[in-house]
């Protein structure tokens, strides 16, 4: 009877150790050199496009789930999956800049599977 109990205890410990190691097996980690870009002075009507480089410094695929520009005048294109150690991009574009005067600021929110 004692050997049966010992086996159950060992099996339980092994399952616990496996589930902990599976949880800690790695996570994606987004790294971006800069969160901002300035085009400086721009002539009205000039289309603007910029690609932000995003590196995955984690151990599993980084998934970009969505990119949401702050207004309808900005479009986005992005790599949906970035492998560990690789670099992908999020590209934002403003096609129509007519009517803008003075300093203009646009933003976009990026949602990923990076837990941080």
Secondary structure, 3 states (H helix, E strand, C coil): CHHHHHHHHHHHHHHHHHHHHHHCCCCCCEECCCCCCCCCCCCCCCCEEEEEEEEECCCCCEEEEEEEECCCCEEEEECCEECCCCEEEEEEEECCCCCCCCCCCCCEEEEECCCC
